[in-house]
Amino acid sequence: MECCDLTKNNIGSYKFLAEPFHVDCTGRLTLSIVGNHLLNCAGMHAAKRGFGITDLNEHHYTWVLSRLAMEFECLPMQYDEFSIDTWVEAVYSLFTDRNFSIHNAKGEAIGYARSVWAMIDLDSRRPVNLVTMHEGHINDYICTERECPIEKPGRVKVMATEPVYSFSAKYSDIDINGHVNSVRYIEHILDLLPLEKHKEERVKRFEIAYITESYFGDQLDMYMDEEADRNAYQVEIRKHFTGEVVCRAKMVFVKKGT
Amino acid sequence: MECCDLTKNNIGSYKFLAEPFHVDCTGRLTLSIVGNHLLNCAGMHAAKRGFGITDLNEHHYTWVLSRLAMEFECLPMQYDEFSIDTWVEAVYSLFTDRNFSIHNAKGEAIGYARSVWAMIDLDSRRPVNLVTMHEGHINDYICTERECPIEKPGRVKVMATEPVYSFSAKYSDIDINGHVNSVRYIEHILDLLPLEKHKEERVKRFEIAYITESYFGDQLDMYMDEEADRNAYQVEIRKHFTGEVVCRAKMVFVKKGT
């Protein structure tokens, strides 16, 4: 639930309430819901500055999410108020870095996220030089005042040769663009681990790189490596028939209370 | 996004915005998201009057959703503002009827819903006489001023003997009570039909009766009858190993524009 959009120093700030159907078996907000909120905040903040999806579409461009990394000390519980701040850290010719901080009701930071976006041409699907839009004004929205004290998304490599799970993309997976939506992949990845794992431990860091779109009816195979000594899991989703990599992700768990 | 809770004449009214990740391939809000919003509104309205889940839990009671029926002329599109009104129509000894109307940004009704709730004892799981709580004050909140011009949830009977689909309940399906959450069943049922069906037609009426809880790891078989002459589908979800019926639902489709 977002009820205000405050902007100061190029930082967008949005308030939320953790809804009952958005929490998991432990009563904590799920990472797919957090991802949903982060991407909505990105959209709202960009739109306020003339760089939203609708603005880009007028020029036959669109934003494409390339990478997302989220790291939490704790997550909001059911009915908790929380807020998300977001700002643009850097603009390169083909990518822009947008960061987030997540705050509890007292305003204390409980997590951070980093995202990387490309702007593509809707017809050619090729990347577009970001600074050509609005005469380079996107640089006016860079925020230099905030730190984002988590690592940038890194490289994920999966060695597994047999999938641990396979599914077919369904109606509920598909967004308005006809693709499996970014947040659904996060759910499918979290679902690879049993409920007990999510009850006894928590995901401290989740990162995902989006490589290729997938569509309704695509059979998607999920490959997973476990790094037992680091309590981490690396996941790759590939299209079954073409072998194309759709996305790669990494989950790092910690025991509750750490 | 809900930003205000107006109550007048025992009717709760809540405002929302249709978020990008909440719409389907046609850009319309999904019925599972609508269901989520309806149930949140029910919770908020009941809580304002001392009959929320938290209030009931103090007495070792809780609300259990028994039936939900939703019927729409159209659904909100991405970024549309919409609102939901909710009111209690009737209170019986073991059940209460709560209705909803859904309105577009102009305030015109675009859909209605009816829900039936039971109050149960958390320890025995048995129904509780609703009028014994708060000395019968629940009757003070009945609204006699609004009509809900859709049929009450009806009886669904499925004759199919072989499942059309089977799935195992996963982490993302499970709510804070450890059950598959009410809204997830709606998604799984909508997912039985191909994308083309949802693109070319729309669900005019969706009703669901919740019979038995299911849990993480339960293998759930989905049985479906098609009533071709009525463009309707009746679905039953049963636990694979015990045959227990978990829920029954009916979807009535119409061509777009009707």
Interface residues (C-beta under 8 A of the other chain):
Chain A: M1 E2 C3 L17 E19 P20 F21 V23 D24 C25 T26 G27 T30 S32 N36 L39 N40 G43 I53 Q78 K170 Y171 S172 I174 D175 I176 G178 N181 S182 V183 E187 L190 D191 L193 P194 L195 H198 F216 G217
Chain B: M1 E2 C3 L17 E19 P20 F21 V23 D24 C25 T26 G27 T30 S32 N36 L39 N40 G43 I53 Q78 K170 Y171 S172 I174 D175 I176 G178 N181 S182 V183 E187 L190 D191 L193 P194 L195 H198 F216 G217
